C-alpha cells in the first residue's frame, strides 16, 4: 500500500473537536484526520464495488 501526503482544510469548530479528541487519546490531530480520511476512502471503495446509482470519479 502506498502513502500519499495530503492537506486537509478544517473549520475552526472541526479542528477544535479533533484537537480535544486527540488530546483525550494522547495522539496528534493529524493522526485522527488521517484515520478519518482512510475510513472515508474505504467506504467509497466499498460502495464502488457494491455499485451505486452514480459513478464515483476522483477529482
Secondary structure, DSSP 8 states (H G I E B T S, - for coil): -----------HHHHHHHHHHHHHHTS-HHHHHHHHHHHHHHHHHHHHHH--SS-----
